[in-house]
Amino acid sequence: MDDDGLAIGGYDVVAYFSNNAVKGDEGITAKYKNATYQFSSKANRDLFQKSPTKYLPQFDGYCAWGIATKEAKYPINPETFDIVDGKLYLFFNGPFNGGSFNSMEPWNAETTILIAAAHKKWSGVK
């Protein structure tokens, strides 16, 4: 959530489950736990309102790889995501130490191990 309360950079959390990273519309929103979520359609907003926890990203939207491997909260690139067993995971993907780093690449190499590690470590990172 940014300083204005906008979640996931305004991306539609329901659209991820159709394998799309889609920016939501400022006019189609829903609030959940002090965060504002934007949606690309009213249908997606309605789905979210019926069952918000089904669509929320894991680890409060922080980089899943960072939680699993560094036990730290890293920002995410909302266009870098994975859906595993009906759960949304977001990842850092951007400039790092003079180069670029996409944390989804090492995640893809060890998804099962890293999911278990992230869920185990999350309570201590929160």
Secondary structure, DSSP 4 states (H G I P E B T S, - for coil): --TTSBGGGGB-TTGGGGT---BPEEEEEEEETTEEEEESSHHHHHHHHH-HHHHSBGGGGSBHHHHHHHSS----EEEEEEEETTEEEEE-EEEETTEEEETHHHHHHSHHHHHHHHHHHHHHH-
